[in-house]
């Protein structure tokens, strides 16, 4: 079970920054959260039908397919994500069907303040036994101070890099921004048409037993959009917990040849110190995904990733390549299948294979 959790994809954010290729450089076009992910606003639901989905009937994109009406200042959403995973290494062969997420989320806006909260379930291993417990992955207050500036406080995912939902990638998995790593934060954002700035004070877990992250940190992220559909950015993250202190910095980008052919890439360098031994390690992690939309809602992709978080040893060196298909048949539904082959440089080196199929449904 622990091995599967290390490698399973996580889609709790469900945000798609690659929509910059349609002229939407900022996440707030679709989401209540300034940094993306979580509950959609009404315009985001419109876009899910108009530019993401292959097919869609009139009104199908709305909450509960339009059968339940909500006030304009209320947004509701429910998520169900299922994963079928199979992994093979030289010593292990395993497969499993996993209910990754079953959550409810809602937002309520009063004047210039918005409250957001989720309620769902979490599976954990406690003393070798599987435990299912309630979880709130996000709950926060958002103050719209001006047309461009917001202040947010509460529990939510740390703003890092592209903020994609593909947490099986090396960048998020190796650097500790994967499954159930939401923390309590204060976040200041400034958003213009083609420029976005975020400063986040990461305050830690606050005795929250559902999160796997305890690090306190300060992070700055900046992005710039140009030529209507290109985006570049950079993130600096300085964090510390009881065991380590680290600095992470690097660029990321989304480049589009046209609306159908696009590249998403992240490259980060980490400088880490073990607080007990005073040993340091320096290295990098890189993720690249090449996408080609053959027609609306059908996106095959290729991936290449590399990681070596300690330059002095090959034991931390790993490469991966793979291919997959992402399919949005109708509003509310996403299907994704992927194959990934990892190479580990341990001893004489070995390969492992990961196959997975994901079904994502939101109401």
C-alpha positions in Angstrom: 0.0 0.0 0.0 2.8 2.4 0.8 4.5 1.8 -2.5 1.2 2.5 -4.4 0.7 5.7 -2.5 4.1 6.9 -3.5 3.3 6.5 -7.2 -0.4 7.0 -7.7 -1.6 10.1 -9.5 -3.5 12.7 -7.5 -6.0 15.0 -9.0 -7.5 16.8 -6.0 -6.7 20.2 -7.5 -8.3 19.5 -10.9 -6.9 22.6 -12.5 -5.6 23.1 -16.0 -3.2 25.9 -16.5 -2.6 24.8 -20.1 -5.9 26.7 -20.9 -3.6 29.6 -21.5 -3.6 28.4 -25.1 -7.2 29.6 -25.4 -6.3 33.0 -24.0 -7.0 32.3 -20.3 -3.7 33.0 -18.5 -5.1 33.3 -15.0 -6.8 30.5 -12.9 -9.5 32.9 -11.5 -11.2 32.7 -14.9 -12.4 29.3 -14.0 -11.9 28.8 -10.2 -12.8 30.5 -7.0 -9.2 30.0 -5.8 -6.7 32.6 -7.2 -4.1 29.9 -7.7 -6.5 27.4 -9.3 -8.0 24.1 -8.4 -11.0 23.3 -6.4 -14.6 24.5 -6.9 -15.4 26.0 -10.3 -17.1 29.3 -10.8 -20.0 29.6 -13.3 -17.7 30.8 -16.1 -15.4 27.8 -15.5 -18.3 25.5 -15.9 -19.2 27.2 -19.2 -15.6 26.7 -20.5 -15.6 23.0 -19.4 -18.3 22.5 -22.1 -17.2 25.0 -24.7 -13.4 24.3 -24.9 -12.7 21.1 -22.9 -15.4 18.6 -23.7 -15.9 16.7 -27.0 -19.6 16.7 -26.7 -22.1 18.6 -24.4 -25.8 19.4 -24.4 -27.3 22.7 -23.4 -27.1 23.2 -19.6 -25.2 20.0 -19.0 -22.2 21.8 -17.6 -24.0 23.2 -14.6 -24.1 21.8 -11.0 -26.3 18.7 -10.9 -26.9 19.2 -14.6 -28.9 22.3 -13.9 -31.5 20.3 -11.9 -30.5 22.1 -8.7 -30.4 25.9 -8.8 -28.0 27.8 -6.6 -27.8 31.6 -5.9 -25.2 33.5 -7.9 -23.0 33.9 -4.8 -22.9 30.1 -4.2 -20.9 27.5 -6.0 -21.2 23.8 -5.2 -19.2 20.8 -6.5 -18.8 17.1 -5.8 -15.8 14.9 -6.9 -15.4 11.2 -7.3 -12.0 9.8 -8.6 -11.2 6.2 -9.2 -7.9 4.7 -10.2 -6.9 1.3 -11.6 -3.1 0.9 -11.1 -0.6 -1.8 -12.0 3.1 -1.6 -11.2 6.0 -4.0 -12.0 9.6 -3.8 -10.6 12.3 -6.6 -10.7 11.0 -7.8 -7.3 7.3 -6.6 -7.1 4.3 -7.0 -9.3 1.1 -5.4 -7.9 -2.3 -4.0 -9.1 -5.1 -2.3 -7.3 -8.3 -0.4 -7.7 -8.3 2.7 -5.5 -11.0 5.2 -4.6 -8.8 8.3 -4.6 -11.3 10.9 -3.6 -15.0 11.4 -2.8 -15.4 15.0 -1.7 -18.0 17.8 -1.5 -16.9 21.4 -1.9 -18.8 24.7 -1.7 -18.1 28.4 -1.7 -20.2 31.3 -0.4 -19.5 34.9 -1.3 -20.7 37.8 0.8 -19.7 41.2 -0.6 -15.9 41.0 -1.0 -15.3 37.9 1.2 -15.7 34.3 0.1 -15.7 31.2 2.3 -14.7 27.8 0.8 -14.8 24.4 2.5 -14.6 20.7 1.5 -15.6 17.5 3.2 -14.5 14.1 2.1 -12.8 10.8 3.0 -9.2 9.8 3.4 -7.6 6.3 3.6 -4.5 6.0 5.8 -2.3 3.3 7.1 -2.2 3.4 11.0 0.0 0.7 12.6 -0.4 -1.5 9.6 -4.2 -1.2 9.4 -6.2 0.7 6.8 -8.2 3.5 8.4 -10.9 5.6 6.7 -11.5 9.0 8.2 -13.1 12.3 7.3 -11.0 15.0 5.8 -11.3 18.6 4.8 -8.6 19.2 2.1 -9.4 22.9 1.8 -11.1 25.4 4.0 -10.3 29.1 3.8 -11.5 32.7 3.7 -10.7 34.8 0.7 -10.8 38.6 0.9 -11.0 40.6 -2.4 -9.1 43.7 -1.2 -9.1 45.4 -4.7 -9.9 44.4 -8.2 -6.4 42.9 -8.5 -5.3 42.0 -5.0 -6.6 39.2 -2.7 -5.7 37.8 0.7 -6.4 34.2 1.6 -6.0 32.4 4.9 -6.8 28.8 5.8 -5.9 25.3 4.6 -5.1 24.7 0.9 -2.3 23.4 -1.3 0.9 25.3 -1.3 1.4 27.4 -4.4 4.3 25.8 -6.3 5.3 25.8 -10.0 2.6 25.2 -12.6 0.2 24.0 -9.9 -1.0 21.2 -12.2 -3.0 18.2 -10.8 -0.5 15.7 -12.2 1.1 14.9 -8.8 2.6 11.7 -10.1 5.2 13.9 -11.9 8.8 14.0 -10.5 8.5 17.7 -9.6 5.6 17.2 -7.1 6.4 13.6 -6.0 10.1 14.1 -5.3 9.8 17.5 -3.7 6.9 16.6 -1.4 4.0 18.5 -3.0 1.9 15.4 -3.7 -1.1 13.7 -2.1 -2.6 15.2 1.0 0.1 17.8 1.6 -2.2 20.8 2.1 -1.1 23.1 4.9 -2.3 26.2 6.7 -1.3 29.3 4.8 -1.6 33.0 4.4 -1.5 34.0 0.7 -1.3 37.4 -1.0 -2.0 37.5 -4.7 -1.8 40.3 -7.3 -3.4 39.4 -10.6 -3.3 41.5 -13.8 -4.3 40.4 -17.3 -0.8 39.2 -18.3 1.0 39.1 -14.9 0.5 37.3 -11.6 2.4 37.5 -8.3 1.9 35.3 -5.3 3.5 35.4 -1.8 2.6 32.6 0.5 3.5 32.2 4.2 3.2 28.4 4.8 2.3 28.0 8.5 2.5 24.2 8.8 0.0 21.5 9.8 -1.4 22.9 13.1 -2.0 19.4 14.6 -4.0 18.4 11.5 -3.5 14.6 11.3 -4.9 14.3 7.8 -1.9 16.1 6.1 1.5 14.6 5.4 3.2 18.0 5.3 4.6 19.8 8.5 7.0 22.2 6.8 6.8 25.9 7.4 8.0 28.1 4.5 7.9 31.3 2.5 7.3 31.1 -1.2 7.2 33.6 -4.0 5.8 32.8 -7.4 5.6 35.0 -10.5 4.2 34.4 -14.0 4.0 36.4 -17.2 1.9 35.7 -20.2 2.7 37.0 -23.7 1.5 36.6 -27.3 -1.9 35.8 -25.9 -1.2 32.1 -25.4 2.3 31.7 -23.9 3.2 31.6 -20.2 6.5 31.6 -18.3 7.1 31.8 -14.6 9.4 31.2 -11.7 9.0 30.0 -8.1 11.2 30.4 -5.0 10.4 28.2 -2.0 12.3 28.4 1.4 11.1 25.8 3.9 12.0 24.2 7.2 10.7 21.4 9.5 12.1 19.4 12.4 14.4 17.4 10.1 15.5 19.6 7.3 15.9 23.1 5.8 15.8 23.7 2.1 15.7 26.2 -0.7 14.0 25.4 -4.0 14.1 27.7 -7.1 13.3 27.3 -10.7 11.4 28.2 -13.9 8.4 26.7 -15.6 6.5 27.4 -18.8 3.7 26.6 -21.1 4.5 27.1 -24.8 2.0 26.7 -27.6 2.6 26.2 -31.3 -1.1 26.5 -31.7 -4.2 25.6 -29.6 -3.6 21.9 -30.3 0.2 21.4 -29.8 1.7 22.6 -26.5 4.5 21.9 -24.1 4.4 22.1 -20.3 7.8 22.1 -18.5 9.1 22.6 -15.0 12.7 22.6 -13.7 13.7 23.1 -10.1 16.9 23.1 -8.1 17.0 22.1 -4.5 19.6 22.9 -1.8 18.8 20.9 1.3 20.5 20.5 4.8 19.8 17.8 7.3 19.5 19.6 10.6 20.8 16.6 12.7 23.8 15.6 10.7 24.4 19.0 9.0 24.9 17.1 5.7 23.8 19.0 2.6 22.6 17.8 -0.8 22.1 19.7 -4.0 20.3 18.5 -7.0 17.5 19.1 -9.6 14.2 17.7 -10.8 12.6 18.2 -14.2 9.2 17.3 -15.7 8.2 17.7 -19.4 4.9 16.9 -21.0 4.3 17.2 -24.8 0.6 17.4 -25.8 -1.3 17.3 -29.1 -5.0 17.6 -29.2 -6.2 15.6 -32.2 -9.7 17.0 -31.8 -11.6 18.7 -29.0 -11.3 16.8 -25.8 -8.9 14.1 -27.0 -5.3 14.8 -26.0 -2.5 12.2 -26.4 0.7 13.1 -24.6 4.3 12.1 -24.2 6.3 12.6 -21.0 10.0 12.8 -20.1 11.3 13.4 -16.6 14.6 13.4 -14.8 15.7 13.8 -11.2 18.9 13.8 -9.2 18.4 15.5 -5.8 22.0 14.7 -4.7 24.7 15.5 -7.3 27.2 13.4 -5.4 25.6 10.0 -5.8 23.8 8.1 -8.6 21.5 6.5 -6.0 19.2 9.6 -6.3 19.4 9.6 -10.1 16.2 8.6 -12.0 14.8 9.1 -15.5 11.3 8.4 -16.8 9.5 8.4 -20.1 6.0 7.6 -21.0 2.8 8.2 -23.1 -0.8 8.6 -22.4 -4.2 9.8 -23.4 -6.5 12.4 -21.8 -10.2 12.4 -22.8 -13.0 14.8 -21.9 -16.0 13.1 -23.5 -18.6 15.4 -21.8 -18.8 18.0 -19.1 -18.3 16.5 -15.6 -16.2 13.6 -17.0 -12.4 13.1 -17.5 -10.7 9.8 -18.5 -6.9 9.4 -18.5 -4.7 6.3 -19.3 -1.0 6.3 -19.1 2.1 4.2 -19.2 5.4 5.2 -17.5 8.8 3.5 -17.5 11.2 4.6 -14.8 14.9 3.9 -14.7 16.7 3.9 -11.3 20.5 4.1 -11.1 20.9 1.8 -8.1 23.6 -0.8 -8.3 23.6 -1.7 -12.0 20.4 0.1 -12.6 16.9 -1.3 -13.1 13.6 -0.4 -14.7 10.1 -0.3 -13.4 6.8 -0.1 -15.3 3.7 1.8 -14.2 0.3 1.5 -15.9 -2.8 3.4 -14.7 -6.3 4.3 -15.7 -8.2 7.2 -14.0 -11.9 8.1 -14.0 -12.8 11.5 -12.7 -16.4 12.7 -12.3 -17.5 15.9 -10.8 -21.1 17.1 -10.3 
